[in-house]
Amino acid sequence: MSASSQGRALVVGVTGIVGQTVARQLVGQGWDVHGISRRHTTDIGGVTQISVDLLDAEAVKIALQDLKPEIVIVTAWIRKDTELENIEVNSATLRNLFSALEPAGGVKHVALLTGLKHYLGPFDDYATAVMAETPFHESEPRLPNPNFYYAQEDELFAAAEKQGFTWSVHRAHTVFGFAVDNAMNMVLTLSVYATICKELDQPFIFPGSQEQWNGVIDVTDADLLGEQLIWACTHKEAQNEAFNIANGDTFRWRWLWPQIAEHFAVKWEAPTAQANPLEDQMSASAAIWKTIAEREGLVETDVARLASWWHSDSDLGRQIECFTDMTKSKEAGFLGFRNTPKSFLEKVAQYRRAKILP
């Protein structure tokens, strides 16, 4: 660690859409940054990367035995077929992480990234069972459904009590960010969809529900999320608290969709009476994208590494409005915000500079 370093930070899930962002921000602020991922798929300047499977307790213990980070930011999770399996594996990863960090000590704060499934329910009952009222407040009680976010929180609370570090939980909405091969990437998914629509001279049809088209919504810019995560790790006002994190503005997709269409020079259409899922619309997209990518000299020809149709379908297909309250975060001193249309287009520009989009 250099003499000028702020301290040592560990980012868990460093190759993900949030992990990459917050790791770069930490490096820019002078932290000695180490990052965990299962596969070393992306080089991030200034980050020492550790490839390890968090489900392998012994391997994690060996990988982290001498690290002694002061702050730990957890952005990783594993998706399984059922919520009970989600609970099992995502609890195990945190137990293994905290167990590996305990012997050397030194951890002062752990920030855990979760999301709005805290209020909406898990994948098994997503936005269909009992859920909180909008706008979502951090004070809402847990829902009765099994939920791996709750299990993650419980592992965090138990480790904090045992090891003496402080904690924060960050409940993000749909993240607008920059990453490839990420399971929850709406900006890139919709950009690939728009690009294919233009290629085929087809309309850019909103794939979701009437409720999402007409209802109030918010989203979370990855850079803003990274700023809140770092703020929470370094300010006592954030200790042992949960915070919502969204851009601070709200919108309706019927307002934003035409702006996206105009940017990609495609004709748009409102949703039909029945949802038109991207997984169905884009079932034959692999060959089309390969043609576009090869012709335009793009770096990724495999559309499956770019577009997460299922995730965008899940968010855009909800039959409720969905937005959060940011008052608690503001009162604690975090005043960041983003303009959502600008956020979307700035991320598109990043993908174009990286030759991921034409």
C-alpha positions as CSV (number, residue, x, y, z in Angstrom):
1,M,0.0,0.0,0.0
2,S,1.4,3.4,-1.0
3,A,2.0,6.1,1.6
4,S,-0.6,8.3,-0.2
5,S,-3.3,5.6,-0.1
6,Q,-6.6,6.3,1.6
7,G,-6.6,2.8,2.9
8,R,-7.3,-0.6,1.5
9,A,-10.7,-1.4,-0.1
10,L,-12.1,-4.8,-1.2
11,V,-14.8,-4.8,-3.8
12,V,-16.7,-8.1,-4.0
13,G,-18.1,-8.7,-7.5
14,V,-15.6,-6.3,-9.1
15,T,-16.4,-7.3,-12.7
16,G,-20.1,-6.5,-12.4
17,I,-21.9,-3.4,-13.5
18,V,-21.6,-1.8,-10.0
19,G,-18.4,-3.4,-9.0
20,Q,-16.5,-2.0,-12.0
21,T,-17.8,1.4,-11.4
22,V,-17.1,1.7,-7.7
23,A,-13.7,0.1,-8.1
24,R,-12.7,2.8,-10.6
25,Q,-14.0,5.5,-8.3
26,L,-12.0,4.2,-5.4
27,V,-8.9,4.0,-7.4
28,G,-9.5,7.6,-8.5
29,Q,-9.8,8.7,-4.8
30,G,-6.5,7.0,-3.9
31,W,-7.6,3.8,-2.3
32,D,-5.6,0.6,-2.6
33,V,-8.2,-1.4,-4.3
34,H,-8.6,-5.2,-4.5
35,G,-11.5,-6.9,-6.2
36,I,-13.0,-10.4,-6.1
37,S,-14.7,-12.1,-9.0
38,R,-15.2,-15.7,-10.0
39,R,-13.7,-15.1,-13.4
40,H,-11.1,-12.4,-14.3
41,T,-13.0,-11.2,-17.4
42,T,-12.3,-7.5,-17.3
43,D,-9.1,-5.6,-16.5
44,I,-9.7,-2.5,-14.3
45,G,-6.8,-0.1,-14.1
46,G,-5.3,0.2,-10.6
47,V,-7.3,-2.8,-9.2
48,T,-5.6,-6.0,-7.9
49,Q,-8.0,-8.7,-9.0
50,I,-8.5,-11.9,-7.1
51,S,-10.3,-14.8,-8.9
52,V,-12.0,-17.0,-6.4
53,D,-15.4,-18.8,-6.0
54,L,-17.0,-17.4,-2.9
55,L,-18.8,-20.8,-2.4
56,D,-15.4,-22.4,-1.8
57,A,-14.8,-21.5,1.8
58,E,-11.2,-22.8,2.0
59,A,-10.2,-21.0,-1.3
60,V,-11.7,-17.8,0.0
61,K,-9.8,-18.1,3.2
62,I,-6.5,-18.6,1.4
63,A,-7.1,-15.8,-1.1
64,L,-7.9,-13.2,1.6
65,Q,-5.8,-14.4,4.5
66,D,-3.4,-11.4,4.6
67,L,-5.5,-8.7,2.9
68,K,-6.9,-6.7,5.9
69,P,-9.1,-4.3,4.0
70,E,-10.6,-1.3,5.9
71,I,-13.7,-1.2,3.8
72,V,-15.6,-3.9,2.0
73,I,-18.2,-3.3,-0.7
74,V,-20.3,-6.3,-1.6
75,T,-22.0,-6.1,-5.0
76,A,-22.0,-9.8,-5.9
77,W,-24.9,-12.3,-5.9
78,I,-25.7,-15.6,-7.5
79,R,-29.0,-16.4,-9.1
80,K,-30.5,-19.9,-8.8
81,D,-33.8,-21.4,-10.0
82,T,-35.7,-20.9,-6.7
83,E,-35.7,-18.4,-3.9
84,L,-34.8,-21.0,-1.3
85,E,-31.7,-21.9,-3.4
86,N,-30.9,-18.1,-3.8
87,I,-31.0,-17.9,0.0
88,E,-28.8,-20.9,0.5
89,V,-26.0,-19.8,-1.9
90,N,-26.0,-16.1,-1.2
91,S,-25.9,-16.6,2.5
92,A,-23.0,-19.0,2.1
93,T,-21.0,-16.6,0.0
94,L,-21.3,-13.9,2.7
95,R,-20.5,-16.3,5.5
96,N,-17.4,-17.5,3.7
97,L,-16.3,-13.9,3.0
98,F,-16.7,-12.7,6.6
99,S,-15.1,-15.9,8.0
100,A,-12.1,-15.4,5.7
101,L,-11.7,-11.7,6.7
102,E,-12.1,-12.3,10.5
103,P,-8.6,-13.7,11.5
104,A,-6.6,-10.8,10.1
105,G,-9.1,-8.2,11.2
106,G,-9.0,-4.6,10.2
107,V,-12.4,-4.3,8.6
108,K,-14.1,-1.1,9.7
109,H,-17.1,-0.9,7.5
110,V,-19.0,-3.3,5.1
111,A,-21.5,-1.9,2.5
112,L,-23.9,-4.4,1.1
113,L,-25.7,-3.7,-2.2
114,T,-29.2,-5.2,-2.5
115,G,-32.2,-3.7,-4.3
116,L,-35.9,-3.1,-4.5
117,K,-36.8,-6.8,-4.3
118,H,-36.6,-5.9,-0.6
119,Y,-40.0,-4.2,-1.1
120,L,-41.3,-6.0,-4.2
121,G,-40.6,-9.6,-3.1
122,P,-38.3,-12.2,-4.5
123,F,-38.0,-13.5,-8.1
124,D,-40.5,-16.3,-7.2
125,D,-43.2,-13.7,-6.3
126,Y,-41.8,-10.6,-7.9
127,A,-44.3,-7.7,-7.8
128,T,-47.2,-10.1,-7.5
129,A,-47.6,-11.0,-3.8
130,V,-47.8,-8.6,-0.8
131,M,-45.5,-5.6,-1.3
132,A,-44.8,-2.2,0.2
133,E,-46.5,1.0,-0.9
134,T,-44.8,3.4,-3.2
135,P,-42.7,5.4,-2.7
136,F,-40.7,2.8,-0.9
137,H,-39.3,3.8,2.5
138,E,-36.4,2.2,4.3
139,S,-38.6,1.8,7.4
140,E,-41.0,-0.6,5.7
141,P,-41.1,-4.0,7.5
142,R,-39.9,-7.1,5.7
143,L,-42.4,-8.9,3.6
144,P,-43.5,-12.4,4.7
145,N,-42.0,-14.1,1.7
146,P,-38.6,-15.9,1.8
147,N,-36.1,-13.4,0.3
148,F,-32.4,-13.7,-0.2
149,Y,-31.9,-10.0,0.4
150,Y,-33.1,-10.6,4.0
151,A,-30.8,-13.5,4.4
152,Q,-27.9,-11.4,3.2
153,E,-28.7,-8.7,5.6
154,D,-28.9,-11.2,8.5
155,E,-25.4,-12.6,7.6
156,L,-24.1,-9.0,7.5
157,F,-25.7,-8.1,10.9
158,A,-24.3,-11.2,12.6
159,A,-20.8,-10.7,11.3
160,A,-20.8,-7.0,12.2
161,E,-21.9,-7.9,15.8
162,K,-19.2,-10.6,16.1
163,Q,-16.3,-8.7,14.4
164,G,-17.1,-5.2,15.5
165,F,-17.4,-3.4,12.1
166,T,-20.1,-1.0,11.0
167,W,-22.4,-1.7,8.1
168,S,-24.7,-0.1,5.5
169,V,-27.3,-1.6,3.1
170,H,-28.0,0.0,-0.2
171,R,-31.3,-0.7,-2.0
172,A,-30.9,0.3,-5.7
173,H,-33.4,0.2,-8.4
174,T,-32.7,-0.8,-12.0
175,V,-29.0,0.2,-12.6
176,F,-27.9,2.2,-15.6
177,G,-24.2,1.5,-16.0
178,F,-21.3,0.3,-18.1
179,A,-20.4,-3.4,-18.1
180,V,-20.3,-6.4,-20.5
181,D,-21.5,-10.0,-19.6
182,N,-23.7,-8.7,-16.8
183,A,-27.0,-10.3,-15.9
184,M,-28.9,-7.0,-15.2
185,N,-27.9,-4.4,-17.8
186,M,-30.9,-2.5,-19.1
187,V,-29.1,0.3,-20.9
188,L,-27.1,-2.1,-23.1
189,T,-30.1,-4.5,-23.5
190,L,-32.3,-1.7,-24.8
191,S,-29.5,-0.3,-26.9
192,V,-28.9,-3.7,-28.6
193,Y,-32.7,-4.0,-29.1
194,A,-32.9,-0.6,-30.7
195,T,-29.9,-1.3,-32.9
196,I,-31.5,-4.6,-34.1
197,C,-34.8,-2.8,-34.8
198,K,-33.0,-0.3,-36.9
199,E,-31.1,-3.0,-38.8
200,L,-34.4,-4.8,-39.6
201,D,-36.4,-1.6,-40.2
202,Q,-38.8,-2.7,-37.4
203,P,-40.5,-0.5,-34.8
204,F,-39.0,-0.1,-31.4
205,I,-41.9,-1.5,-29.4
206,F,-42.1,-1.0,-25.6
207,P,-41.9,-4.7,-24.5
208,G,-43.5,-4.3,-21.1
209,S,-46.8,-3.6,-19.4
210,Q,-49.3,-0.8,-19.6
211,E,-48.7,-0.1,-16.0
212,Q,-44.9,0.4,-16.5
213,W,-45.6,2.5,-19.6
214,N,-47.9,4.9,-17.8
215,G,-46.8,4.6,-14.2
216,V,-44.2,6.6,-12.3
217,I,-40.7,5.0,-12.2
218,D,-37.2,5.7,-11.2
219,V,-33.8,4.1,-11.8
220,T,-30.3,4.2,-10.4
221,D,-27.2,5.5,-12.2
222,A,-24.2,3.2,-11.4
223,D,-21.9,6.2,-10.8
224,L,-24.3,7.7,-8.3
225,L,-24.6,4.3,-6.6
226,G,-20.8,4.1,-6.4
227,E,-20.7,7.5,-4.8
228,Q,-23.2,6.5,-2.2
229,L,-21.4,3.3,-1.4
230,I,-18.1,5.1,-0.8
231,W,-19.8,7.8,1.2
232,A,-21.4,5.3,3.5
233,C,-18.0,3.6,4.1
234,T,-16.4,6.9,5.1
235,H,-19.1,8.8,7.0
236,K,-20.4,8.0,10.5
237,E,-23.9,9.3,9.6
238,A,-24.3,6.2,7.4
239,Q,-23.2,3.6,10.0
240,N,-25.6,0.8,10.6
241,E,-28.3,2.1,8.3
242,A,-30.1,1.0,5.2
243,F,-30.5,3.5,2.3
244,N,-32.5,3.7,-0.9
245,I,-30.5,4.9,-3.9
246,A,-32.1,6.2,-7.0
247,N,-31.4,9.1,-9.3
248,G,-33.7,11.5,-7.5
249,D,-35.9,12.2,-10.5
250,T,-39.0,10.2,-11.6
251,F,-40.3,9.6,-15.1
252,R,-42.8,7.6,-17.1
253,W,-41.6,5.2,-19.8
254,R,-44.1,6.8,-22.2
255,W,-42.0,10.0,-21.9
256,L,-38.5,8.4,-22.0
257,W,-39.1,5.7,-24.7
258,P,-39.5,8.2,-27.6
259,Q,-36.3,9.9,-26.5
260,I,-34.4,6.7,-26.7
261,A,-36.0,5.9,-30.1
262,E,-35.0,9.3,-31.4
263,H,-31.4,8.8,-30.3
264,F,-31.2,5.5,-32.2
265,A,-33.2,6.9,-35.2
266,V,-35.9,4.2,-35.0
267,K,-39.7,4.5,-35.0
268,W,-41.2,3.6,-31.6
269,E,-44.5,2.1,-30.6
270,A,-46.4,2.0,-27.4
271,P,-47.1,-1.4,-25.7
272,T,-49.8,-3.6,-27.0
273,A,-52.6,-4.9,-24.7
274,Q,-50.5,-7.9,-24.0
275,A,-46.8,-7.5,-23.0
276,N,-44.4,-8.2,-25.9
277,P,-41.4,-9.6,-24.0
278,L,-37.9,-9.1,-25.4
279,E,-37.1,-12.8,-24.9
280,D,-39.8,-13.5,-27.5
281,Q,-39.0,-10.6,-29.8
282,M,-35.3,-11.2,-29.8
283,S,-35.3,-15.0,-29.9
284,A,-33.5,-14.9,-33.3
285,S,-31.2,-12.0,-32.4
286,A,-27.9,-13.9,-32.2
287,A,-27.3,-14.2,-35.9
288,I,-28.5,-10.6,-36.6
289,W,-26.2,-9.2,-33.9
290,K,-23.2,-11.2,-35.2
291,T,-23.8,-9.7,-38.7
292,I,-24.0,-6.1,-37.3
293,A,-20.9,-6.6,-35.0
294,E,-18.7,-8.0,-37.8
295,R,-19.8,-5.3,-40.3
296,E,-19.2,-2.5,-37.8
297,G,-16.0,-3.9,-36.2
298,L,-17.5,-4.3,-32.8
299,V,-15.6,-6.1,-30.0
300,E,-18.4,-8.5,-29.0
301,T,-20.3,-10.6,-31.5
302,D,-22.1,-12.7,-28.9
303,V,-25.4,-11.0,-28.1
304,A,-25.9,-13.2,-25.0
305,R,-22.9,-11.4,-23.4
306,L,-24.5,-8.0,-24.0
307,A,-28.3,-8.2,-23.6
308,S,-30.1,-9.5,-20.6
309,W,-33.6,-9.9,-22.1
310,W,-35.1,-11.7,-19.1
311,H,-34.1,-9.0,-16.6
312,S,-35.4,-6.1,-18.7
313,D,-38.6,-8.1,-19.3
314,S,-38.9,-8.6,-15.5
315,D,-38.6,-4.9,-14.8
316,L,-40.6,-3.5,-17.7
317,G,-43.3,-6.2,-17.3
318,R,-44.2,-5.3,-13.7
319,Q,-47.9,-4.3,-13.4
320,I,-47.3,-1.6,-10.8
321,E,-45.5,1.7,-10.6
322,C,-42.2,1.5,-8.7
323,F,-40.2,4.3,-7.2
324,T,-38.3,5.1,-4.0
325,D,-38.1,7.8,-1.4
326,M,-34.6,9.3,-0.9
327,T,-35.3,11.5,2.1
328,K,-33.3,9.4,4.6
329,S,-30.2,9.5,2.5
330,K,-30.4,13.2,2.0
331,E,-31.0,13.8,5.7
332,A,-27.8,11.8,6.4
333,G,-25.8,14.0,4.1
334,F,-25.7,12.3,0.8
335,L,-27.1,14.8,-1.8
336,G,-26.1,13.2,-5.1
337,F,-28.5,13.0,-8.0
338,R,-28.6,12.2,-11.7
339,N,-30.7,13.3,-14.7
340,T,-32.1,10.0,-16.0
341,P,-32.3,10.7,-19.7
342,K,-28.7,12.1,-19.6
343,S,-27.6,9.1,-17.6
344,F,-29.0,6.7,-20.3
345,L,-27.4,8.5,-23.2
346,E,-24.0,8.9,-21.4
347,K,-23.9,5.2,-20.9
348,V,-24.7,4.6,-24.6
349,A,-21.8,6.9,-25.5
350,Q,-19.5,4.9,-23.3
351,Y,-20.5,1.7,-25.1
352,R,-19.9,3.3,-28.4
353,R,-16.5,4.6,-27.4
354,A,-15.6,1.0,-26.3
355,K,-16.8,-0.3,-29.7
356,I,-19.5,-2.4,-28.0
357,L,-22.3,-0.5,-29.8
358,P,-22.1,0.9,-33.4
